[in-house]
Structure formats: C-alpha cells, structure tokens
Amino acid sequence: MTNFIVVGIIIAGIFASILYGTYMYYESQPTFIVAQAGQLIQIGPVVYTIENIGNHKGDEDITPTDIFFQIRIIAENIGTETTLLSGGQFYLLDDNDKKYRAVYGEFSKEDLFNDELKPNVLIIRTTQFDIPFDEHARYRIGILPTKDQSSNDIGIICVQNC
C-alpha cells in the first residue's frame, strides 16, 4: 500500500511540474499588438503614435545605401518612473518580413538616439531606416520594450499600404 502512495506522489509531482512549466512558458511568450499608422499603441508603460513622414537621402555625413524611410514617433510614458526611449527599440519590416534597424543621424533636432522619458511627458522624435524603397510595398514598424519596462508586448504598426 505504501508503494502505491509513493508512486502516486511521484506521478502527482511530475504532473504538477509539467503544468507549472507549461504555465511559465505561456507567460513568457510575447503578445503582439497590431495597429495602423496614427493609432495609439501601448507597449509596457509607454504609449506611442507612429507615422511615416517620407523619404530622404541623408546629408553630407550620412547617406543611405538605398533611401531613408523616415518615421515620426510620439511617445508618452504613462508609468510612474522614468524610462528609456532608444532607436534600438524600433525596426522596419518589409513585405517579406525582412528586418531593418533604425539608422542614427542628426538629420533634424527631433532625431532619436537615447532619450529619457519622464512620467506624463510627451516627446516627439524621428528616426529612419535604410531600405530599398518600393512605393507599392507594405511597411510595418516593430516596437520592442526596453529591459526596464518589463513587458512582453511587441507592437507592430502598419505605416504604408496597409
């Protein structure tokens, strides 16, 4: 009889371990939040509005291989602690889901590098992506949270040919 109890406890422990592992796996999976250009989207404690503002060919210091696809980022920290806004959080996805990283430059006074977002303060920044531009292609902007924002959310904003 005691052997059955021991075997039952071992089986219950294995089953509980599998349930806990499955729960933790699903808890750590990212949540994709999809929006259109101009719509508000919240990633962690930050609310964003993203818009395509055109293309440009850089300046005398930084020129693209193809063309710079430029976006405007309006961000507001609705949390209670200062957080970081960085160009590394943003990437562009083309029709084939190829990722393009943001290119840093000083093309305007609003260009994004690293900014502290204080609570309840709205800021406007721009950044750009060096892409082989196609006016008929669909382009989406991905937003990742920073480490200190402790969020599993990933934003995907369609900014052209949605």
OpenMM code with the backbone's topology and positions (N, CA, C; nanometers):
from openmm import Vec3, app, unit

residues = "MET THR ASN PHE ILE VAL VAL GLY ILE ILE ILE ALA GLY ILE PHE ALA SER ILE LEU TYR GLY THR TYR MET TYR TYR GLU SER GLN PRO THR PHE ILE VAL ALA GLN ALA GLY GLN LEU ILE GLN ILE GLY PRO VAL VAL TYR THR ILE GLU ASN ILE GLY ASN HIS LYS GLY ASP GLU ASP ILE THR PRO THR ASP ILE PHE PHE GLN ILE ARG ILE ILE ALA GLU ASN ILE GLY THR GLU THR THR LEU LEU SER GLY GLY GLN PHE TYR LEU LEU ASP ASP ASN ASP LYS LYS TYR ARG ALA VAL TYR GLY GLU PHE SER LYS GLU ASP LEU PHE ASN ASP GLU LEU LYS PRO ASN VAL LEU ILE ILE ARG THR THR GLN PHE ASP ILE PRO PHE ASP GLU HIS ALA ARG TYR ARG ILE GLY ILE LEU PRO THR LYS ASP GLN SER SER ASN ASP ILE GLY ILE ILE CYS VAL GLN ASN CYS".split()
positions = [
    Vec3(0.0820, -0.1195, 0.0000),
    Vec3(0.0000, 0.0000, 0.0000),
    Vec3(0.0864, 0.1258, 0.0000),
    Vec3(0.1934, 0.1289, 0.0787),
    Vec3(0.2811, 0.2470, 0.0817),
    Vec3(0.3499, 0.2689, -0.0516),
    Vec3(0.3777, 0.1587, -0.1255),
    Vec3(0.4399, 0.1749, -0.2574),
    Vec3(0.3472, 0.2517, -0.3523),
    Vec3(0.2161, 0.2235, -0.3444),
    Vec3(0.1201, 0.2942, -0.4292),
    Vec3(0.1143, 0.4426, -0.3938),
    Vec3(0.1242, 0.4731, -0.2652),
    Vec3(0.1215, 0.6125, -0.2203),
    Vec3(0.2457, 0.6858, -0.2715),
    Vec3(0.3622, 0.6237, -0.2608),
    Vec3(0.4869, 0.6845, -0.3071),
    Vec3(0.4804, 0.7062, -0.4584),
    Vec3(0.4366, 0.6061, -0.5321),
    Vec3(0.4239, 0.6184, -0.6777),
    Vec3(0.3230, 0.7281, -0.7119),
    Vec3(0.2124, 0.7353, -0.6387),
    Vec3(0.1108, 0.8401, -0.6605),
    Vec3(0.1680, 0.9785, -0.6364),
    Vec3(0.2488, 0.9947, -0.5307),
    Vec3(0.3112, 1.1241, -0.5005),
    Vec3(0.4091, 1.1624, -0.6108),
    Vec3(0.4870, 1.0657, -0.6594),
    Vec3(0.5839, 1.0923, -0.7670),
    Vec3(0.5104, 1.1338, -0.8946),
    Vec3(0.4049, 1.0629, -0.9304),
    Vec3(0.3275, 1.0963, -1.0506),
    Vec3(0.2634, 1.2338, -1.0361),
    Vec3(0.2082, 1.2637, -0.9190),
    Vec3(0.1475, 1.3953, -0.8950),
    Vec3(0.2536, 1.5056, -0.9057),
    Vec3(0.3734, 1.4803, -0.8544),
    Vec3(0.4827, 1.5774, -0.8641),
    Vec3(0.5237, 1.6020, -1.0082),
    Vec3(0.5315, 1.4959, -1.0876),
    Vec3(0.5663, 1.5099, -1.2295),
    Vec3(0.4575, 1.5889, -1.3019),
    Vec3(0.3328, 1.5566, -1.2753),
    Vec3(0.2215, 1.6256, -1.3389),
    Vec3(0.2202, 1.7739, -1.3003),
    Vec3(0.2427, 1.8043, -1.1729),
    Vec3(0.2459, 1.9442, -1.1270),
    Vec3(0.3612, 2.0192, -1.1930),
    Vec3(0.4750, 1.9542, -1.2064),
    Vec3(0.5916, 2.0153, -1.2701),
    Vec3(0.5629, 2.0475, -1.4173),
    Vec3(0.4979, 1.9566, -1.4880),
    Vec3(0.4618, 1.9800, -1.6289),
    Vec3(0.3636, 2.0969, -1.6388),
    Vec3(0.2638, 2.1009, -1.5521),
    Vec3(0.1670, 2.2108, -1.5537),
    Vec3(0.2358, 2.3449, -1.5265),
    Vec3(0.3243, 2.3486, -1.4279),
    Vec3(0.3950, 2.4727, -1.3941),
    Vec3(0.4845, 2.5159, -1.5106),
    Vec3(0.5555, 2.4242, -1.5726),
    Vec3(0.6416, 2.4561, -1.6865),
    Vec3(0.5623, 2.5101, -1.8044),
    Vec3(0.4475, 2.4494, -1.8312),
    Vec3(0.3613, 2.4967, -1.9399),
    Vec3(0.3094, 2.6367, -1.9102),
    Vec3(0.2669, 2.6608, -1.7870),
    Vec3(0.2187, 2.7931, -1.7467),
    Vec3(0.3284, 2.8981, -1.7639),
    Vec3(0.4494, 2.8696, -1.7182),
    Vec3(0.5600, 2.9655, -1.7292),
    Vec3(0.5981, 2.9896, -1.8748),
    Vec3(0.5910, 2.8886, -1.9570),
    Vec3(0.6206, 2.9041, -2.0996),
    Vec3(0.5231, 3.0028, -2.1633),
    Vec3(0.3945, 2.9847, -2.1397),
    Vec3(0.2951, 3.0738, -2.1994),
    Vec3(0.2997, 3.2133, -2.1389),
    Vec3(0.3374, 3.2275, -2.0134),
    Vec3(0.3505, 3.3588, -1.9504),
    Vec3(0.4630, 3.4405, -2.0117),
    Vec3(0.5693, 3.3751, -2.0582),
    Vec3(0.6856, 3.4468, -2.1101),
    Vec3(0.6785, 3.4709, -2.2610),
    Vec3(0.5734, 3.4247, -2.3283),
    Vec3(0.5600, 3.4457, -2.4718),
    Vec3(0.5173, 3.5899, -2.4994),
    Vec3(0.5699, 3.6495, -2.6071),
    Vec3(0.5326, 3.7881, -2.6368),
    Vec3(0.3871, 3.7992, -2.6828),
    Vec3(0.3309, 3.9150, -2.6533),
    Vec3(0.1977, 3.9487, -2.7001),
    Vec3(0.2144, 4.0513, -2.8111),
    Vec3(0.1667, 4.0192, -2.9303),
    Vec3(0.1775, 4.1110, -3.0427),
    Vec3(0.0552, 4.2017, -3.0451),
    Vec3(0.0811, 4.3319, -3.0455),
    Vec3(-0.0252, 4.4312, -3.0516),
    Vec3(-0.0139, 4.4988, -3.1876),
    Vec3(-0.1193, 4.4904, -3.2672),
    Vec3(-0.1162, 4.5403, -3.4047),
    Vec3(-0.1997, 4.6673, -3.4143),
    Vec3(-0.1464, 4.7661, -3.4883),
    Vec3(-0.2174, 4.8926, -3.5065),
    Vec3(-0.1848, 4.9496, -3.6439),
    Vec3(-0.2574, 5.0519, -3.6809),
    Vec3(-0.2340, 5.1261, -3.8044),
    Vec3(-0.1612, 5.2557, -3.7706),
    Vec3(-0.0948, 5.3135, -3.8701),
    Vec3(-0.0260, 5.4408, -3.8516),
    Vec3(-0.1231, 5.5439, -3.7951),
    Vec3(-0.0760, 5.6204, -3.6986),
    Vec3(-0.1582, 5.7241, -3.6379),
    Vec3(-0.2406, 5.6789, -3.5193),
    Vec3(-0.2552, 5.5475, -3.4992),
    Vec3(-0.3311, 5.4970, -3.3845),
    Vec3(-0.2418, 5.4871, -3.2617),
    Vec3(-0.3004, 5.5056, -3.1449),
    Vec3(-0.2269, 5.4877, -3.0195),
    Vec3(-0.2019, 5.3392, -2.9971),
    Vec3(-0.0830, 5.3088, -2.9464),
    Vec3(-0.0487, 5.1710, -2.9124),
    Vec3(0.0362, 5.1758, -2.7857),
    Vec3(0.0029, 5.0934, -2.6867),
    Vec3(0.0768, 5.0915, -2.5610),
    Vec3(0.1656, 4.9688, -2.5542),
    Vec3(0.2964, 4.9925, -2.5326),
    Vec3(0.3945, 4.8864, -2.5134),
    Vec3(0.4577, 4.9120, -2.3771),
    Vec3(0.4296, 4.8242, -2.2810),
    Vec3(0.4762, 4.8496, -2.1448),
    Vec3(0.4126, 4.9780, -2.0931),
    Vec3(0.4920, 5.0654, -2.0284),
    Vec3(0.4342, 5.1879, -1.9739),
    Vec3(0.4325, 5.3047, -2.0728),
    Vec3(0.4643, 5.2799, -2.1997),
    Vec3(0.4751, 5.3891, -2.2964),
    Vec3(0.3657, 5.3771, -2.4032),
    Vec3(0.3006, 5.4893, -2.4313),
    Vec3(0.2011, 5.4968, -2.5370),
    Vec3(0.2664, 5.5647, -2.6565),
    Vec3(0.2551, 5.5004, -2.7734),
    Vec3(0.3188, 5.5500, -2.8953),
    Vec3(0.2154, 5.5824, -3.0017),
    Vec3(0.2512, 5.6776, -3.0865),
    Vec3(0.1847, 5.7006, -3.2141),
    Vec3(0.2971, 5.7078, -3.3168),
    Vec3(0.2871, 5.6266, -3.4221),
    Vec3(0.3917, 5.6190, -3.5246),
    Vec3(0.3315, 5.6570, -3.6593),
    Vec3(0.4048, 5.7411, -3.7354),
    Vec3(0.3603, 5.7817, -3.8690),
    Vec3(0.4784, 5.7853, -3.9638),
    Vec3(0.4529, 5.7500, -4.0886),
    Vec3(0.5530, 5.7668, -4.1940),
    Vec3(0.5520, 5.9140, -4.2337),
    Vec3(0.6696, 5.9779, -4.2356),
    Vec3(0.6735, 6.1191, -4.2747),
    Vec3(0.7506, 6.1411, -4.4047),
    Vec3(0.7885, 6.0324, -4.4718),
    Vec3(0.8506, 6.0485, -4.6017),
    Vec3(0.9853, 5.9807, -4.6131),
    Vec3(1.0524, 6.0099, -4.7241),
    Vec3(1.1835, 5.9527, -4.7529),
    Vec3(1.2839, 6.0659, -4.7673),
    Vec3(1.4115, 6.0349, -4.7435),
    Vec3(1.5160, 6.1342, -4.7695),
    Vec3(1.6463, 6.0639, -4.8028),
    Vec3(1.7398, 6.1389, -4.8532),
    Vec3(1.8672, 6.0839, -4.8995),
    Vec3(1.9824, 6.1133, -4.8034),
    Vec3(1.9508, 6.1469, -4.6790),
    Vec3(2.0555, 6.1716, -4.5808),
    Vec3(2.1129, 6.3111, -4.5912),
    Vec3(2.2351, 6.3253, -4.5431),
    Vec3(2.3057, 6.4532, -4.5511),
    Vec3(2.4494, 6.4269, -4.5924),
    Vec3(2.5352, 6.5274, -4.5809),
    Vec3(2.6735, 6.5090, -4.6258),
    Vec3(2.7521, 6.4115, -4.5384),
    Vec3(2.7094, 6.3914, -4.4153),
    Vec3(2.7800, 6.2982, -4.3258),
    Vec3(2.7304, 6.1541, -4.3382),
    Vec3(2.5990, 6.1371, -4.3510),
    Vec3(2.5400, 6.0034, -4.3548),
    Vec3(2.4488, 5.9934, -4.4762),
    Vec3(2.4815, 5.9017, -4.5668),
    Vec3(2.3965, 5.8771, -4.6830),
    Vec3(2.3561, 5.7298, -4.6831),
    Vec3(2.2343, 5.7027, -4.7272),
    Vec3(2.1872, 5.5638, -4.7273),
    Vec3(2.2415, 5.4860, -4.8464),
    Vec3(2.2418, 5.3561, -4.8332),
    Vec3(2.2724, 5.2689, -4.9464),
    Vec3(2.1607, 5.2809, -5.0492),
    Vec3(2.0361, 5.2853, -5.0011),
    Vec3(1.9198, 5.2980, -5.0897),
    Vec3(1.8510, 5.4316, -5.0637),
    Vec3(1.7561, 5.4338, -4.9716),
    Vec3(1.6851, 5.5567, -4.9350),
    Vec3(1.6464, 5.5453, -4.7882),
    Vec3(1.6395, 5.6587, -4.7196),
    Vec3(1.5938, 5.6590, -4.5814),
    Vec3(1.4421, 5.6721, -4.5780),
    Vec3(1.3758, 5.5755, -4.5158),
    Vec3(1.2326, 5.5763, -4.4894),
    Vec3(1.2186, 5.6321, -4.3485),
    Vec3(1.1579, 5.7486, -4.3347),
    Vec3(1.1574, 5.8190, -4.2057),
    Vec3(1.0210, 5.8112, -4.1378),
    Vec3(1.0235, 5.7937, -4.0058),
    Vec3(0.9007, 5.7902, -3.9258),
    Vec3(0.9078, 5.8930, -3.8142),
    Vec3(0.7899, 5.9356, -3.7724),
    Vec3(0.7769, 6.0217, -3.6539),
    Vec3(0.7229, 5.9344, -3.5408),
    Vec3(0.7846, 5.9501, -3.4254),
    Vec3(0.7465, 5.8749, -3.3058),
    Vec3(0.6976, 5.9744, -3.2016),
    Vec3(0.5733, 5.9596, -3.1607),
    Vec3(0.5205, 6.0394, -3.0499),
    Vec3(0.5064, 5.9422, -2.9338),
    Vec3(0.5743, 5.9711, -2.8240),
    Vec3(0.5764, 5.8777, -2.7110),
    Vec3(0.5445, 5.9495, -2.5805),
    Vec3(0.4667, 5.8823, -2.4967),
    Vec3(0.4367, 5.9343, -2.3636),
    Vec3(0.4458, 5.8212, -2.2627),
    Vec3(0.5231, 5.8430, -2.1596),
    Vec3(0.5386, 5.7471, -2.0501),
    Vec3(0.4221, 5.7670, -1.9540),
    Vec3(0.3334, 5.6685, -1.9457),
    Vec3(0.2203, 5.6792, -1.8534),
    Vec3(0.2483, 5.6063, -1.7219),
    Vec3(0.3723, 5.5570, -1.7075),
    Vec3(0.4123, 5.4914, -1.5831),
    Vec3(0.4497, 5.5948, -1.4773),
    Vec3(0.5053, 5.5466, -1.3673),
    Vec3(0.5416, 5.6354, -1.2573),
    Vec3(0.6917, 5.6590, -1.2472),
    Vec3(0.7715, 5.5850, -1.3268),
    Vec3(0.9165, 5.6002, -1.3226),
    Vec3(0.9699, 5.6380, -1.4598),
    Vec3(1.0803, 5.7118, -1.4606),
    Vec3(1.1457, 5.7487, -1.5853),
    Vec3(1.1926, 5.6227, -1.6564),
    Vec3(1.1758, 5.6183, -1.7878),
    Vec3(1.2173, 5.5034, -1.8668),
    Vec3(1.2932, 5.5522, -1.9898),
    Vec3(1.3526, 5.4611, -2.0631),
    Vec3(1.4366, 5.4944, -2.1773),
    Vec3(1.3601, 5.4773, -2.3083),
    Vec3(1.3845, 5.5682, -2.4015),
    Vec3(1.3375, 5.5554, -2.5389),
    Vec3(1.4621, 5.5534, -2.6254),
    Vec3(1.4793, 5.4459, -2.7036),
    Vec3(1.6024, 5.4252, -2.7783),
    Vec3(1.5708, 5.3839, -2.9211),
    Vec3(1.6551, 5.4236, -3.0153),
    Vec3(1.6381, 5.3833, -3.1540),
    Vec3(1.6453, 5.2336, -3.1728),
    Vec3(1.7135, 5.1643, -3.0828),
    Vec3(1.7245, 5.0193, -3.0911),
    Vec3(1.5933, 4.9465, -3.0659),
    Vec3(1.4932, 5.0158, -3.0156),
    Vec3(1.3627, 4.9552, -2.9918),
    Vec3(1.2809, 4.9420, -3.1196),
    Vec3(1.3195, 5.0131, -3.2241),
    Vec3(1.2379, 5.0224, -3.3439),
    Vec3(1.3038, 4.9500, -3.4609),
    Vec3(1.2256, 4.8788, -3.5377),
    Vec3(1.2743, 4.8153, -3.6599),
    Vec3(1.1642, 4.8213, -3.7643),
    Vec3(1.2029, 4.8117, -3.8910),
    Vec3(1.1076, 4.8139, -4.0002),
    Vec3(1.0997, 4.6747, -4.0615),
    Vec3(0.9789, 4.6310, -4.0928),
    Vec3(0.9550, 4.5030, -4.1600),
    Vec3(0.8992, 4.5315, -4.2984),
    Vec3(0.9574, 4.4676, -4.4001),
    Vec3(0.9048, 4.4842, -4.5356),
    Vec3(0.8044, 4.3733, -4.5668),
    Vec3(0.7624, 4.3652, -4.6948),
    Vec3(0.6650, 4.2638, -4.7371),
    Vec3(0.7096, 4.1212, -4.7071),
    Vec3(0.8397, 4.0976, -4.7098),
    Vec3(0.8943, 3.9634, -4.6864),
    Vec3(0.9378, 3.9414, -4.5421),
    Vec3(0.8960, 4.0290, -4.4529),
    Vec3(0.9317, 4.0250, -4.3104),
    Vec3(1.0812, 4.0409, -4.2859),
    Vec3(1.1526, 4.1020, -4.3789),
    Vec3(1.2939, 4.1326, -4.3573),
    Vec3(1.3024, 4.2521, -4.2637),
    Vec3(1.3895, 4.2402, -4.1623),
    Vec3(1.4050, 4.3449, -4.0615),
    Vec3(1.5131, 4.4439, -4.1009),
    Vec3(1.4834, 4.5715, -4.0790),
    Vec3(1.5802, 4.6794, -4.0982),
    Vec3(1.5891, 4.7566, -3.9674),
    Vec3(1.7118, 4.7774, -3.9206),
    Vec3(1.7346, 4.8519, -3.7968),
    Vec3(1.7323, 5.0018, -3.8231),
    Vec3(1.6983, 5.0783, -3.7214),
    Vec3(1.6985, 5.2243, -3.7317),
    Vec3(1.8416, 5.2741, -3.7523),
    Vec3(1.8540, 5.3821, -3.8289),
    Vec3(1.9836, 5.4443, -3.8559),
    Vec3(1.9893, 5.5748, -3.7773),
    Vec3(2.0939, 5.5892, -3.6968),
    Vec3(2.1111, 5.7108, -3.6180),
    Vec3(2.1726, 5.8196, -3.7046),
    Vec3(2.1310, 5.9406, -3.6809),
    Vec3(2.1873, 6.0552, -3.7510),
    Vec3(2.1355, 6.1812, -3.6861),
    Vec3(2.1829, 6.2921, -3.7314),
    Vec3(2.1333, 6.4206, -3.6826),
    Vec3(2.0736, 6.4951, -3.8010),
    Vec3(1.9674, 6.4385, -3.8560),
    Vec3(1.9019, 6.4971, -3.9718),
    Vec3(1.8060, 6.6076, -3.9326),
    Vec3(1.7632, 6.6077, -3.8057),
    Vec3(1.6761, 6.7132, -3.7534),
    Vec3(1.6978, 6.7229, -3.6030),
    Vec3(1.6391, 6.8251, -3.5428),
    Vec3(1.6506, 6.8421, -3.3968),
    Vec3(1.5705, 6.7357, -3.3220),
    Vec3(1.4809, 6.6669, -3.3939),
    Vec3(1.3963, 6.5648, -3.3317),
    Vec3(1.4520, 6.4242, -3.3465),
    Vec3(1.5693, 6.4081, -3.4070),
    Vec3(1.6218, 6.2737, -3.4312),
    Vec3(1.6418, 6.1969, -3.3003),
    Vec3(1.6008, 6.0720, -3.3017),
    Vec3(1.6066, 5.9855, -3.1834),
    Vec3(1.7443, 5.9219, -3.1697),
    Vec3(1.7964, 5.9259, -3.0500),
    Vec3(1.9155, 5.8494, -3.0159),
    Vec3(1.8818, 5.7725, -2.8895),
    Vec3(1.9032, 5.8303, -2.7757),
    Vec3(1.8589, 5.7760, -2.6471),
    Vec3(1.7971, 5.8908, -2.5696),
    Vec3(1.6743, 5.8736, -2.5287),
    Vec3(1.6048, 5.9778, -2.4532),
    Vec3(1.5452, 5.9180, -2.3273),
    Vec3(1.5483, 5.9957, -2.2219),
    Vec3(1.4769, 5.9566, -2.1009),
    Vec3(1.3340, 6.0055, -2.1138),
    Vec3(1.2418, 5.9161, -2.0888),
    Vec3(1.1001, 5.9514, -2.0897),
    Vec3(1.0540, 5.9677, -1.9462),
    Vec3(1.0276, 6.0897, -1.9078),
    Vec3(0.9782, 6.1154, -1.7723),
    Vec3(0.8273, 6.0879, -1.7701),
    Vec3(0.7736, 6.0516, -1.6558),
    Vec3(0.6301, 6.0219, -1.6467),
    Vec3(0.5442, 6.1399, -1.6929),
    Vec3(0.4427, 6.1078, -1.7730),
    Vec3(0.3423, 6.2030, -1.8205),
    Vec3(0.3993, 6.3190, -1.9022),
    Vec3(0.5131, 6.2956, -1.9679),
    Vec3(0.5714, 6.3962, -2.0566),
    Vec3(0.5743, 6.3372, -2.1972),
    Vec3(0.5135, 6.4080, -2.2914),
    Vec3(0.5065, 6.3630, -2.4295),
    Vec3(0.6279, 6.4170, -2.5058),
    Vec3(0.6935, 6.3305, -2.5838),
    Vec3(0.8034, 6.3761, -2.6683),
    Vec3(0.7789, 6.3309, -2.8125),
    Vec3(0.8371, 6.4051, -2.9047),
    Vec3(0.8266, 6.3734, -3.0469),
    Vec3(0.9675, 6.3554, -3.1010),
    Vec3(0.9917, 6.2413, -3.1650),
    Vec3(1.1222, 6.2101, -3.2228),
    Vec3(1.1024, 6.1541, -3.3630),
    Vec3(1.2102, 6.1537, -3.4411),
    Vec3(1.2088, 6.0901, -3.5725),
    Vec3(1.3244, 5.9917, -3.5795),
    Vec3(1.3089, 5.8916, -3.6638),
    Vec3(1.4187, 5.8006, -3.6956),
    Vec3(1.3956, 5.7502, -3.8369),
    Vec3(1.4940, 5.6834, -3.8927),
    Vec3(1.4860, 5.6399, -4.0311),
    Vec3(1.5499, 5.5032, -4.0484),
    Vec3(1.5141, 5.4406, -4.1616),
    Vec3(1.5607, 5.3071, -4.1948),
    Vec3(1.6124, 5.3100, -4.3377),
    Vec3(1.7293, 5.2534, -4.3595),
    Vec3(1.7889, 5.2462, -4.4929),
    Vec3(1.7315, 5.1241, -4.5636),
    Vec3(1.6415, 5.1485, -4.6604),
    Vec3(1.5717, 5.0372, -4.7264),
    Vec3(1.5695, 5.0574, -4.8775),
    Vec3(1.5559, 4.9477, -4.9530),
    Vec3(1.5283, 4.9592, -5.0962),
    Vec3(1.3785, 4.9882, -5.1127),
    Vec3(1.3433, 5.1144, -5.1138),
    Vec3(1.2036, 5.1577, -5.1087),
    Vec3(1.1247, 5.1155, -5.2322),
    Vec3(1.0020, 5.0670, -5.2077),
    Vec3(0.9072, 5.0331, -5.3139),
    Vec3(0.7736, 5.0940, -5.2738),
    Vec3(0.7241, 5.1862, -5.3541),
    Vec3(0.6009, 5.2574, -5.3171),
    Vec3(0.4793, 5.1658, -5.3081),
    Vec3(0.4866, 5.0456, -5.3650),
    Vec3(0.3741, 4.9522, -5.3608),
    Vec3(0.3871, 4.8501, -5.2471),
    Vec3(0.4995, 4.8507, -5.1780),
    Vec3(0.5226, 4.7532, -5.0700),
    Vec3(0.4525, 4.7966, -4.9418),
    Vec3(0.4277, 4.6979, -4.8579),
    Vec3(0.3715, 4.7236, -4.7252),
    Vec3(0.4879, 4.7310, -4.6276),
    Vec3(0.4903, 4.8358, -4.5467),
    Vec3(0.5937, 4.8521, -4.4452),
    Vec3(0.5290, 4.8637, -4.3078),
    Vec3(0.5894, 4.7910, -4.2126),
    Vec3(0.5421, 4.7916, -4.0740),
    Vec3(0.6581, 4.8257, -3.9820),
    Vec3(0.6277, 4.8931, -3.8747),
    Vec3(0.7275, 4.9277, -3.7738),
    Vec3(0.7045, 4.8396, -3.6520),
    Vec3(0.8112, 4.7767, -3.6051),
    Vec3(0.8056, 4.6973, -3.4826),
    Vec3(0.8612, 4.7784, -3.3671),
    Vec3(0.7991, 4.7658, -3.2518),
    Vec3(0.8453, 4.8340, -3.1301),
    Vec3(0.8684, 4.7288, -3.0225),
    Vec3(0.9900, 4.7269, -2.9698),
    Vec3(1.0245, 4.6378, -2.8590),
    Vec3(1.0332, 4.7187, -2.7303),
    Vec3(0.9920, 4.6620, -2.6174),
    Vec3(1.0114, 4.7325, -2.4909),
    Vec3(1.1576, 4.7247, -2.4480),
    Vec3(1.2020, 4.8214, -2.3674),
    Vec3(1.3358, 4.8121, -2.3094),
    Vec3(1.3300, 4.7176, -2.1901),
    Vec3(1.4476, 4.6758, -2.1434),
    Vec3(1.4522, 4.5815, -2.0295),
    Vec3(1.3804, 4.6355, -1.9074),
    Vec3(1.4029, 4.7634, -1.8761),
    Vec3(1.3446, 4.8178, -1.7532),
    Vec3(1.1932, 4.8359, -1.7627),
    Vec3(1.1364, 4.8214, -1.8819),
    Vec3(0.9914, 4.8339, -1.8963),
    Vec3(0.9183, 4.7036, -1.8625),
    Vec3(0.9901, 4.5937, -1.8479),
    Vec3(0.9336, 4.4651, -1.8029),
    Vec3(0.8022, 4.4306, -1.8706),
    Vec3(0.8032, 4.4253, -2.0026),
    Vec3(0.6816, 4.3941, -2.0770),
    Vec3(0.7114, 4.2862, -2.1805),
    Vec3(0.6138, 4.2014, -2.2054),
    Vec3(0.6237, 4.1010, -2.3117),
    Vec3(0.5543, 4.1478, -2.4392),
    Vec3(0.5055, 4.2725, -2.4394),
    Vec3(0.4355, 4.3248, -2.5551),
    Vec3(0.5323, 4.3623, -2.6661),
    Vec3(0.4936, 4.3377, -2.7896),
    Vec3(0.5660, 4.3828, -2.9079),
    Vec3(0.4637, 4.4502, -2.9972),
    Vec3(0.4910, 4.5734, -3.0331),
    Vec3(0.3984, 4.6467, -3.1189),
    Vec3(0.4350, 4.6333, -3.2647),
    Vec3(0.3354, 4.6175, -3.3507),
    Vec3(0.3537, 4.6141, -3.4955),
    Vec3(0.2562, 4.7174, -3.5537),
    Vec3(0.3124, 4.8223, -3.6156),
    Vec3(0.2311, 4.9299, -3.6705),
    Vec3(0.2493, 4.9340, -3.8218),
    Vec3(0.1418, 4.9211, -3.8943),
    Vec3(0.1470, 4.9294, -4.0396),
    Vec3(0.1511, 5.0775, -4.0775),
    Vec3(0.2557, 5.1183, -4.1512),
    Vec3(0.2717, 5.2598, -4.1845),
    Vec3(0.2596, 5.2894, -4.3338),
    Vec3(0.2560, 5.1850, -4.4172),
    Vec3(0.2376, 5.2079, -4.5608),
    Vec3(0.1706, 5.0881, -4.6265),
    Vec3(0.0725, 5.1160, -4.7115),
    Vec3(-0.0011, 5.0129, -4.7879),
    Vec3(-0.0582, 4.9033, -4.6983),
    Vec3(-0.1320, 4.9454, -4.6016),
    Vec3(-0.1853, 4.8512, -4.5029),
    Vec3(-0.2948, 4.7702, -4.5605),
] * unit.nanometer
topology = app.Topology()
chain = topology.addChain("A")
for resn in residues:
    res = topology.addResidue(resn, chain)
    for name in ("N", "CA", "C"):
        topology.addAtom(name, app.Element.getBySymbol(name[0]), res)
